[in-house]
Amino acid sequence: MMTSAFDDTSRPRALGAASVFESIVYRSAAMSAVLGDIRRIAPIDVSVLLLGENGTGKELLAQAIHDLSRRAKNPFIAVNCPAIPETLLESELFGHERGAFTGAVQQAVGKIEAANGGTLFLDEIGDMPSLMQVKLLRFLQSRVIERVGSHRSRQIDVRIVAATNQNLEQQIAEGRFRQDLFYRINQVTVQVPSLRQREGEAGFLAIHFLRRFANEHGRDVRAFTPDALREIEAYSWPGNVRELENRVMRAVIMARGPRIAASDLGLAEEPSRGGVLRLRHARQRAEADVVRQALAQCGSNLSQTAKLLGISRPTLYGLLRQHGIATSRQRRSTPVAPDPDEALEA
């Protein structure tokens, strides 16, 4: 079984894991489907767009694509687009020559050039300024760069993996994102489900994080109480896996005994947003229940299920993936995870 989770890719990989892909922990059919897509996409040298909320592990999946590709021995370079001031983003991506602008006291290689032969991950590309979108598009069309302050062209061979939590099609309609750039980065799209869409996974990951942090920090914390695990499964997790990881780490560090109770997690949702989040969660559960009932009624025949629900088969596939619903055939191929009850003390 895989022994790590959606950690920052700068951290050491799980013991025994040959790649980031092998270090990913999951138990839901939704994530099984995503990882199946990653495995199929990675060896084919196409641009990939990862869509999903913040905290769902998009950078880890980008690293996994790189690790499973023919570029694995070459650099994986990540750029967080909104984290770099607009005035510095061009220099950060393309590099600059000494004296190209005030403060350029020495030559610098840009991220694109540094990733030559490997993979360039553009995180939150939906926040990239308009001028940089034009310059990035020009590079993607020509695969040639010029450092700021230089007239020398450099041919670059790099694979682009981009990610965003925004609706790029809506941004295109509003004139905030270039349609031609969208088509360049969107040769293949992977939709990364939120944690609340991964049925049964929150508690499973929480147990994994508890064990990891207890070991890392030398804490004698061994389990969640039943009420804590119920709270974890019921919570909407607006911050996704990143929020879960932080909550469990804090609870492990602050725990006064060997078990973490619900009160140690501080999961009461804010009144201003809790109702909306819980209503959304309830609607998603109701939709998932209807799909399951239709599948059962049709004996897991997808064509008949789609017809019964009044939707197309592609729409049904999307719903199955979104809600982590496995057909009988998928269940036979989905990895079996350890029973989380072994870390739950009554």
N, C-alpha and C positions, 0 to 999 in steps of 0.2 A: 504494500500500500504506500502511496505517496506520503511524504512526511514533512512537508512544509505547507505554506499557504500563500495568500496574496501579499507577500512581503515586498518591501522596496528592493529593487533589483541590485542595489549597491551592496546589500548584505550578503554574507556567505550563504551558499546554497545548502540545501538539506544534505545531511550525511548520506552518502550512497547515491545521491542524485546526479546523474551524468549531465543533465540539462535543467534549465528552468522548467521546461514542460513537464519533466518527470517529478518536479518538486511541488506541483500544484495539488492541493487537497480539495476534493469536492465529493458530494454524494448525490446531487440532484441530477435528474435527466436533462434539465436545462443546460447545466454546465458540461455535461457529457457530450451534448450535441455541439456546443461551442468548441470544445477541445477536438472533437472529430473534424470540424471545419478547419481548425488551425492546422491539424496534421495534414489535411489534403491540400491546403493552400500553400503552406510553407515552402515546399520544394519548387513551386512554380514562381518564376521571377516576375510577379505582378505587384502593383501598388495596392495596399490594403488600407481600408478605412475602418477603424474600430469605433463603434457608436455605443455610448452608455453613460450612465450617471457617474459623477465623481466618486471615487472610492471603490469602484467595481473591479479594479485590477487590470486596466487597459495597458499600462506600461509593462506589466509582467507578461501579458499575452503577446505584446509586441516583441519582447525579448525571446519568448518561446518561438515565435515565427522565425526570428533570426537564427536561433539555435538549431532549428530543424531544417534550415535552408543550406544551399551550397556555399553561402557566405559565412557560415558559422565561425570559421577561423579568422575572419577579418573583423574590424571594429563594429560595435553597436554603439551609436551615438544618439543620446536623447536630448531634445531641446524642448523646454517648456515655454511656449510662445508668449503667453501673457506675463511671464515672470521677468522678461527682458524688456527694458525701456525701448520704446519705438525708435529712439534716436540711435540706439546701439544694436538693434536687431540685425541690420544689414551687415555690419562688421562681424557680429557673432556668427552669422550664417556663412558669409562669403570670405571673411578674413580681411586684413588690410595691410598695406605697406607702411613702413616707417614714415612718419610725417604726413600721412594722408589726411589727418585732421588734428585739431588741438588735443593733446594727450596721447597721441599715437607715437610713443617714444621708441617702439620697436615693431618689427614685422610680426604679424599674428596669422596663424592658419585658422580658417573658419571651420565650423562644424561640418559643413557639407564636404569640404576637402578632407577633413579628418576621418570621415566615414567612407572614404574611397575604397571600393571593393567590398564594403559591408552594407550596413543598414542604417538609415537615418530615421529616427522616430520623432515626429513632430506632434507633440502633445498639445491639446487644446488649440488645434489649428483654426477653429472657428473664431478665435480672438485675434488672429493675425491681422495687422493693419492693412488697409487697401493697397498702399504703395508696395508693401512687401509681398502681397499676393501677386502683383504684376511681375515682380522680379523672380519670385519662386516659379511662376508659370513659365517665364522665359527660360529658366534653367531646366525645367522638366521637359521642355520642347527641344532644347539643344544639347542638354547634358554638358554644357560648358559654363564655367564661371570665370569671373575676373575679380580679384581682390579689390577692395576699395582703394583707390589711388594708384591702380595698376592698369595697364593696357594689354597685359599678357593673358592670353586665354589658356585655361587648363581644362582638359577633358576629364570628366569625372564619371565613374561607374558606381552608382549607389542605388540601393532599393529604398523606396519610400514607404514607410508605415506611418499613418496619421491617425489621430484620435480626437474626438470631441464629445462634449456632453450637450451640444447645441443642435438644433434642427437646421442643418445647412440649406435645405431646400427652402425653408421659410426665409432664411437670411438672403438667399439668392433673390427671392421674390421682392424683398425689401431693399435690394441693392447693396447689401453689406458683405456679400461674398460672391466671388466671380464664378459664374457657371462653368467657364472653360477650365478653371483650376479644379473645380469640383469633379469634373469628369476625368481629369488627369490623376487625381489621388484616389478615385473611387472605382478602380477597376474591379475590385472585389470588396464587399462590405460584410463585416461581422457585427451582429448586434449582441452586445454583452448584457445579459440580464442583471437587474438589480438584485440585491440580496433578498428582498421580500418576494421576488419572483422565483427564487430557488427553494422549492419546497423541502423542508426538513434540514436545510443546510446551516441555518444560523446556530442552532444548538450544537451541531456537529463541529463546526469551526470554533465555537466558543470553547469546547472541551480541548480541542487541539491547541488553541492559544493558551489556555490555562496550564496545560502540561509544559508548553514551551517556556512561558514566562516564569513558572515556578522553578524550572531547571536553571534558566538563565540568571535569575536573581536569588537563587538559593533559598526559596521560600517553601515552607512546609504546608502548601495548599494543594489539596488532592482532588477536590470535587466541588460541584455545584449542588446546592440543595434543590429539591424538586420544584419549589416555588420560583427559584432563580431561573431554572431551565425553562419553565413555562413562560416567564416574563420575556426571556430571550426570544422564544419562538413567536410570541404574540406582538412584540415590538416591531414597528414599521421600518426601522433602520434607515432614516433619511441619509445618513453618511455612509451607508453600505458597509463593506468589509473593513474599511479603514476605521470607521467609528466603532465597530465591534471589537477590533483588535485593541484600540485605545482603551475602551471601557474595561475589557478583561485585564489588560496590563495594569491599569490603575487599581482594580479590585484585588488582583493578586498581591500587589505591593502593599496595599493598605489593610488587607485581611488580618483579623485578630485571631483567627483560628484556622483549622484545616479545611473548612468549607466556606464557599462564597454564597451568601444569601441574596435574595432579590434586592434588599435594601442597600447592599454594597455596590450594586451596579448603577443606581440612580437613573433608572430608565423612564421615569414619569415624563410623558411628552408635554411640551409647552402648550398651554391652553390655546394660544394664538394659531397653532398649526396642527395640534394633535387631532382635532376633530376632522380636519380635511384629510390628514394622512390616514386616519383609521377608516374614514368613509371610502377612500380610494382602495385601501387594503380589502375592505369588505366587498367592494364591487369586483375586485380581481378574483377573490375567493369564489364569489357567486358565479362568475364567468367560467372559472376553472371547473366548478361542480357541474355546470350545464354541459361542458365539453366531455367530461368523464361519463356522465349519464348517457350522452349520445353515443359515445364509443362503446359503452357496455351494451346499449340497445342494438347496435349494429354489429356486434361481435368483433370490434376493432377493425372493421372494414372502413378504410379512410374515405373512399369514394361515397359510400352510403352515408357515412357520418357527416361529410361535408354537405351532401344533399339534404339530409335531415335538418341540419342547422341553417340551411339556406345561404351557404357561403361557398367560395371556391376552395379547391384543394390547397393551393398555395397559402390562402388565408388560414386554413385549418393547420397547415404545417407551422405557420407563424404562431398560432395560439398554443399548439402543443409545446413548442420551444419556449415561449414566453412563460408559460405556467409550469414548465418542467414535468409535463405529462408524458410518460413513456407508453408506447404500445406494447403488446405482448412480445413482439420481436425485439424491440429496443431493450426491454427489461432483461432479456436473456444475455444481452451484450454489455449492459451497464455494470461497471465495477461494483463489487459488494463491499461496503464500508464496514468497519468495526462497529459493534453495537455501542452507542454513546452511553447506555445505561451503566456500563462498567465504570464510568467516572462520575456517576450520580449516586450519592449516598442518601438513604432515606433518613 
